[in-house]
Amino acid sequence: MSRFISLALAVMILQLAIPQAQALDLNPLSAIKNAVEAAVEDRSSSDIAKDLELKTKITAKIVDKMGSDVFSLNTDVYEQDVMLTGAVENPRLKAMAASLAKSIKGVKKLYNEVIVIKGIDQDKGAAENFIDDSVIEGKINALLLDAKGVNVTNFRWRAVGGQVFLFGRAFSNAESSKATGVVKGIKNVVSVTNRVKIAPK
């Protein structure tokens, strides 16, 4: 319990230090979710702390440099690998987000999964073909928790317009494939991109 409390406090301190960075994360429960996951992961506390520090720095820099140009961006970090997801209005902004993330010392690998959606198309899509990504993400959480052979605490996921991006670590190809299959079966999921690395215990 003490480990969970210390991790949760660390997350809150990081958030207070750069409150504007929260604008990049659409899920208000993400920080708590990350702290809970960290408390049960089979990783060292120092490795988890590195990920939290990187996420904070990347988020703060993107907000500082891009500001209102960002529709929505999320940063996920696992073992110092980074996955950017969300939506921007043009390819230049997507490239800029990647460049800013790469400029942070300590980033090992970057997956830039940001989707380019023109403003007018985004507004039209929101009105005519709305997909609740938060519902999809909630279903992924529930189904992967129930899926035998999937260590859910080592996985991260984001949904953007029904496109799902998986990230993190699997202990085997079979585990990674099973997670992908579970997600593909969820209603309104239009595609699944698997960026999960295979690393046996």
N, C-alpha and C positions, 0 to 999 in steps of 0.2 A: 504493500500500500504506500509506503514511504517513497518508493521509486515513482509511482504514478503521480503522487502529489508534487514531487520535485519537478517532474517533466511538465505537468500542467502549469505550474507556476512559471517555469521557464518560457512556455508558450505565451502566457499572459504578459510577461515582462517584455518579450519581443514585440508583442502587439502594441503595448503602451508606448514603446520607444518609437514606433513608426505607425501611428494610427491610420494614416492615409493609405498605407499599403493594403488595408483590408478591402479597399475598393476593387482590387483585382480578383478577389475570391468571392464567387457568387453564393457559396454555401456558408452561412453564418456558424454552422456547427463544425466546420472543417478543423479548426484548431483543437477543439475538444476531441474530435474523432482521431486526429493524428496523435494526440497525447495518449489516448486509450490504446491505440495500436502499438505505440512505442513501448508502452508498459508491458506488453506481452510478447513482443518480438524477440527472436533469438539473435539479437545483435548487441554489441557493446553500447553502453550509454554514450561513450565518446563519439562513436559513429553516428548515432542518432542526433547528437548535439551538432555535429558537422552539417548534417542535412538541414536541421532547423535554421542554423546560421546562414547557410547558402540560400535557402528559400526566402529568408527575411531580406537579405542583401539584394537578391535578384528582383524581388517584388518592389522594394523601395526604389531601386534604380529605374525600373520600367515606369513606375508611376511618375517619378521625378522628371524623366526625359520625354515621356510620351503623353502623359496627362490625359486630356480629354479626347485625344486621338484614338484612345482604346475603347472599343465596345465592351469587351469582356475578355480578360486573360486570366488563366490559372497557371500556377507554377507548382509542379510536384517534383520532389527530390527523393531519390532512393540510392543510398550508398554513393552519393555525390554525382550520380547520373541525374540529368534534368529533363523533364518533359514539359513543354509549353503547350497549352491548349486554349481554345477560346475562339474569338472572331475579331477580325479587323477589317477595315474598309478597302484596303488595297495591298498589293504585294510588297510595297515599300515598307509599310508598317510591320508586316510579318517579318521581313528581313531585319528591320531595326530591332524588334523584340529579341530575335535570336542573337544579334550582335551584342546587345546589352547583357544578355544572360551569359554569353561566352566570355565577356570581359571580366566576369567575377572570378577571382582566383579560387581554385579548388574544384571547379566544374570539370568532371572527367569526360562526360559524353552528353551531347545535347540532342534531343528529339524535338524538332519544331513541328508540332501538329496543329498549329494555328490555322484556322480556315479563313479564307478571304471571302467576305460577303459584302457587296456594295450596299450602302445605306438604304437605297430605295428597295432593293431586293429583300433586305432584312426586314424592313417594315411590312412589305407585302407578305413575306413568309410568316411573320408573326401573326398577321391577321387572318390569313387564309389556310395556313398549314401548321398551326401551333403544335409543337411537341414539348411536353414538360420534361426537360432533362433531369430535373431534381427527382421526379418520380422514377425515371429509369435508373438513376444512380441508387435510389433507395431499394429498388428491386434487385439490383446487382448485389448490393450488400447482403440482403436477406437470403438470396439464392446461393451465393458463394459460401455464406456461413453454413448453410445446410448441405452443401455439396461435399460428399465424402472424397477424401484425397486432395482437397484444395486447402492449403494453409492461407486463409484469407488475410491474415495480418501482414503477410509479405506482399500483398497486392495493392495497387492504387488504380483508380479508374476515374474517367471524366466522360461525360456525355455532352456533345455539342450538336444541337439540331438532329438528335437521333444517331449521330455517329459516335461510337464509343471507342475510347482509347484505353487500353490496359497497359499497366506499367508495374515495375517492381521486380520480384524474383520468384521463380518456381524452382522446386528441387528436381524436377524432371520434365522432359518434353510432354509426357502424359498428363502431368498436372497442368501445364500451360495450355495444352489442347483442350482439356476438360473445362477449364475456366472460360476459354473462348467459346466453346459449345454452349455453355450455360447462358452466357451473355447473348449469343445470337438468337436464342429462343425467346427472348423477352420482347413483348409487344412494343412496337414503334422503334425498335433498334433497326437502323437501316444498313449499318456496316460496323465491323469490329476491326480495329487495328491493334495488333498485339506487339507491344514493345517490351514484354517481360523477358528478362534474361534467365537463362538456365544455369543454376549454380547449386550442385548437390551439397548437402550438409558436410 
